Amino acid sequence: MRASATSTTSEPRQGGLGFWTLVLTIFGSMIGSGVYDISYQLGLVASPGAAIIAFAICYMGTLVSALSLKNLLERDPEGDGLFCYARRALGGFAEYMSAWGYWISGWVGNVSFAAMLMIALGTFFPEVFGDTGTSWPSIIVASIVMWLLYALVSHGVEKSVRVNTVITIIKIMPLALFIVLAVTCFNFGVFTTDFWTNFAGNMAAAKTGFDIRSVASQVNDSMLSLIWVFIGVESVALLSRHAVSKQVAGRATVVGLTLMALMKFLIAILPYGIMPAEEFVALGQPSVGQLYVYFIGPVGAGLVQAALIISILGCWIAFTLMPTEAITYLADQRSLPQIFARKNRYGIATFSCFITVLLCQLLYISMHFTDGAYEFGYRLSSSAILVVWVFIDWWQIAYTLKHPEEHGRVRNLVLGAIGLAYYLFAMFVSGISYVLLCGILWVIGIPLYYKARRDAGERRVFTGVDRVLVGVVCAMAAGGVLLLVTGTV
């Protein structure tokens, strides 16, 4: 019988990760290569007004889910703080879906970090690495970095987090300087010109002011880029068992999200007040780097590329550690074979970490021979993370309904309902085809789940809701295979 949530408090953990370390962990997980290109992506599709609306929607959708997670960490603190809520809501197989999908999203997504790192290095050494990130010299160097990070993570969670904290502080500096320079150059008149109309794709509405259909289209297109801006906020919840307490982890999640959202909002929106969107888009990518050149000359490009390299390394550490934590948790719950749970003297499941890095290595090598692997892996990994949040919001609703006596019941129901609606909408906006492809990944792991549960003594592994979920996953996998066979994705 698996443990159920009965406690509403968690004892402080001596020597655990503190509040500001956890906040910086969120910063490290959320500041990747994408932050340097937000304004370019928005400038292509949205006016300042539409970009602000889209950013507000994505922030509020993520915030209400973070508040739901904070509530669950405080009221239902047993478990890992992230995947256990799927089990609470819909049973053991749902927990497997959540953690297994997150694990796959981690090592698949790390391939994009490897490629972007080598593209950034290629700006300094173009004759060696080129500009694709997948040349053989790039693969060799990135592979060395990959296994060095494996060695770092293998020496313990706290050590890895504290190294990443130092890296995070370093990579915040050029972004903070960019905000200061952008504020000093900001012109409100430029910002409000064509506030609701965008130069690309909305020319028919140009100079006509606010048009609801044009703005709605711009907001929808902006959300395609902005949904992924908030990926990484779940990092503290996943590491909450290493925190001083679950309550501290919950507060750090909300504070870290809000501070990080504010920074990214300023980086994304301030360029609209420096020059018209068509002009800063014409400067090229990454937009932060090109605007640095505008501010301080060619040295700005080198500064940003160096900062980009540091940012990628920080995210790469986080997303080597967190997927390892995910499958280690499954093994601890007897939902994966016990080899995934065997820990070294630093408390790290070395086989789980090894297989995570090995699969990333193999996928990265395959990118040398394939086109579009970066985009495919990025979208697939992001879709898998959205499923984790759907389960969290689902349990927030179910937990609140089961405990009508608890304070803030209506508030918590509203938070759960809004968060669930937002992430279901995010799945639709980001492409339902990639959600279907996740079904293939879940089906691949079912034999391991089945064996682990039988080894744990369960005579009937799939009962009740589990059977329904297995059927849904198999149907999704069939749809995903069909999409691949027909070349739709």
Secondary structure, DSSP 4 states (H G I P E B T S, - for coil): -------S-----TT-B-HHHHHHHHHHHH-SGGGGGHHHHHHHH--HHHHHHHHHHHHHHHHHHHHHHHHHHHHS--SSSSSHHHHHHH-HHHHHHHHHHHHHHHHHHHHHHHHHHHHHHHHH-HHHHTTTS-SHHHHHHHHHHHHHHHHHHTT-HHHHHHHHHHHHHHHHHHHHHHHHHHHHH--HHHHHTTTT--SSS-GGGTTS---HHHHHHHHHHHHHHHGGGGTTTTHHHHTGGGBS-HHHHHHHHHHHHHHHHHHHHHHHHGGGGTS-HHHHHHT-SSHHHHHHHHHH-THHHHHHHHHHHHHHHHHHHHHHHHHHHHHHHHHHTTSS-GGGG-B-TTS-BHHHHHHHHHHHHHHHHHTTT-SSHHHHHHHHHHHHHHHHHHHHHHHHHHHHHH-TTSTTHHHHHHHHHHHHHHHHHHHHHH-HHHHHHHHHHHHHHHHHHHHHHHHTT-S--S-THHHHHHHHHHHHHHHHHHHHHHT--
